[in-house]
């Protein structure tokens, strides 16, 4: 099922259901007068994040801190099947429940199956990490969990009446900070950094690598990508100035488009340029980044956050999203970024219709001169590592 259909179902069907549930939930709340304090520790914590592997990676420090705060509670993730393989190797969750969103029937069926499981959990808290979703808020309410946590902002103001605990989602700070604020409201007193623990793997190439990612999910789509011409110039500059193998990364569905890009640009003739999209299981890919890559160049997508978790230097490219909403670059000297600050940016998540009409000048107007200068700074960071 494509993203637009999911959003339509969430927005229209979800809002119809909200009206009924507001009356039901508020009415039951007044009758039952349940204790929603944090005095009694949970035995289960159900985290909902249907879309966005990068978001789970950004939330990993907060979720790990939550796990440390309540060590006897089982941490469970409910997510879409598209991001589950990327989360499993983190070994952060005790269980992963998958919502099969292949089509409407499987999505509804697996949703009700997960709801039945959730209702039967003892002493469960539910944490909804989706910022804009209507249906995940309703799902959380339907679990009848004593404590239900989520984000509050104008677009989903109804959560004030469906969740028991809401934290304001501040769009002018980092997503990391918003996730931290949420778990602090759940009783966490100290944020602990989550580190990847991976077994040593063999380098599939003869030399150390620089990973390059110009792929992203449906959300934001091509708006986040740098143009092919600039990508060719970037790869050419790296080939001329470094000895590294250049590994182009992405999902299995990206392999064919990357292969076509390499053929059209003639870069397929260079033995130091490799198409690695979807060629490694996630666990191997995480280990490849951490153990065999000196750095990553990436647009705003999950691989950038994978590189952050792997602890390697990065150079990232930002257009329709302000980088300061995604990562605190101010005290991270090994993480460089390019952001043109065009007048219409940021737009994604803030406007249903993007001002440029799809002509993402915030990415297209980046120049190889500025990019090569940033690459030089990145190479100095690698040299001093």
VOTIRO-62143 format. One record per residue (C-alpha): x, y, z; residue in one letter. Coordinates in steps of 0.05 Angstrom, whole numbers, plus 5000, padded with zeros to 4 digits. Example, Ala and Ser with C-alpha at 12.3 -4.5 7.8 and 13.67 -1.06 7.14 Angstrom:
2
524649105156A
527349795143S
END
This chain:
385
500050005000X
503050674980X
504251255029X
498751715001X
493451185011X
495751055082X
495551805097X
488551855067X
486051285110X
489351575171X
486752275159X
479552165137X
477451495167X
481451655230X
478052325240X
471152005233X
472951515288X
475852065332X
469052395342X
466051755370X
472051575412X
472652265444X
465752175475X
467151455495X
474051555525X
472152195562X
465851875588X
469451265614X
474751705644X
469652085685X
466251445707X
472351005723X
476851555751X
483051135740X
489751315772X
494351545716X
500351695761X
507151385750X
507551085820X
506750365796X
512250145748X
509949815683X
511049085666X
510449225592X
511949845550X
508949835480X
512150335433X
508450515369X
512450755307X
509350525242X
513850905193X
520851185194X
526950765211X
530851405219X
525951635273X
527051005313X
534551105309X
533651825333X
529351565390X
534151005409X
537751395464X
531151575496X
528350875490X
534750565518X
534251045577X
526950835587X
529250105587X
534450265640X
529350635682X
524650035681X
529249435674X
523848925691X
519049185639X
518748845571X
519949355515X
515649205454X
515549565387X
509549585341X
511849795271X
510649725197X
513849135162X
518249595121X
522449835180X
522449205223X
528648895190X
532649525204X
530649545277X
531648815296X
539448835294X
539449405345X
537348905399X
533849475434X
526949155438X
524848515472X
519448395420X
517548695353X
510348665330X
509448785255X
503549125223X
503048845153X
501149445111X
501649085044X
494349235031X
488249485069X
485848785090X
492548565119X
493549235153X
486749195188X
487548465205X
494548525235X
492349165270X
486748805306X
491348225322X
496348715354X
490749055391X
488448385421X
495548245443X
496248935474X
489648885512X
492048235544X
498548535569X
499048655644X
500949335672X
502349625603X
504250335584X
503450545512X
508151045479X
505951335411X
511951615375X
507951815313X
507352575312X
501552675264X
497852005260X
490551965280X
489851205278X
495751065324X
492651525375X
486151135370X
489850475374X
493250715438X
486550895468X
483450225448X
488849845486X
485650125549X
492550205579X
492550585645X
498051065619X
498451275547X
503851765525X
504352165461X
505952835428X
501353435427X
501053975375X
495554355340X
494553865283X
492853315333X
489753715389X
484753155402X
490252765436X
489253205497X
482752805507X
485152105486X
492152045515X
493252065590X
500052425584X
501952895527X
508453245514X
508753855469X
512453695404X
516954295393X
518254385319X
523754885333X
528354405369X
531253725349X
527153095344X
532252785392X
530253305445X
522853175435X
523852435445X
527852575508X
522453035535X
517452475524X
521251955565X
522852475618X
515352535627X
515251775637X
519851815697X
526751775664X
531752215701X
537952095659X
538952015584X
544051465567X
547251415498X
545350775461X
551250455426X
551149925372X
554349275393X
556248875332X
560448265316X
566748385273X
565448285199X
569948215138X
570648805092X
567548615024X
572349084989X
579949144988X
580249845017X
576650265069X
570350595043X
566351235041X
558951095040X
554551534997X
546951555003X
542151944958X
535951514972X
530051625019X
523151365036X
516651595004X
515852135057X
519252735024X
521052314964X
525252654911X
524953324948X
530653104993X
535252854938X
541053224907X
540853234830X
544652684792X
549353194761X
551753424830X
552352704853X
556752544794X
561153144809X
561652934882X
563652224866X
568752464815X
571852934866X
572452374917X
575551914865X
580652444848X
582452644920X
581852004961X
583951274956X
577351014983X
572250544953X
565650924945X
559650504967X
552950754942X
547750524992X
540250444993X
534549945000X
533749344954X
528549744914X
533950274900X
538949794868X
536149844797X
535750614797X
542850674825X
545350184772X
541950604718X
545151234747X
552050914745X
551150684673X
548551354649X
554251734682X
559651234661X
561651124733X
560050384727X
566750324692X
570550534754X
572349944799X
572350384861X
564950554854X
560350014882X
552849944882X
551349654951X
543849804955X
540349224987X
546248754979X
547348655054X
542648455111X
541649025159X
546048725213X
551848655163X
550449355137X
550849665206X
557449295218X
560049505149X
558850245166X
561850195236X
567949775219X
569749905146X
567250605128X
571251225144X
565251685133X
558451755100X
555652285053X
548152285057X
541752665047X
536652685104X
534451955110X
535351345153X
542551185129X
544851855157X
542251665226X
545250975218X
552051295207X
550951725269X
549551105309X
555550755278X
559951325303X
563051515237X
563952235210X
558552495163X
557153035112X
549753125102X
545553525052X
539253885074X
533854255037X
526454175054X
528154035127X
532354465172X
538254035197X
537554335267X
530853975272X
534253305262X
541053335297X
544953795342X
550753985297X
553154555342X
557554105386X
559053545336X
565353745300X
565853105260X
559053205228X
559053715172X
552753935134X
550454375077X
543954775082X
542455355036X
536855635080X
532455805021X
526456255039X
521455685032X
525355195076X
523454825119X
516954605086X
516053855096X
511653705157X
509654435159X
505854505093X
501254005058X
503154324991X
510554484983X
511855204960X
516555004903X
511454544872X
516653984871X
522254394840X
526854304901X
531554904890X
533854804962X
537654194937X
538754364863X
542355014879X
547954684918X
554654774884X
560554304876X
565154864901X
561654894969X
560954144971X
568254004955X
570254495010X
565954105060X
568953455035X
575853725049X
573753885120X
570953185127X
577452875102X
581353285154X
576752985208X
578152285181X
585652415181X
585652635254X
581052075278X
END
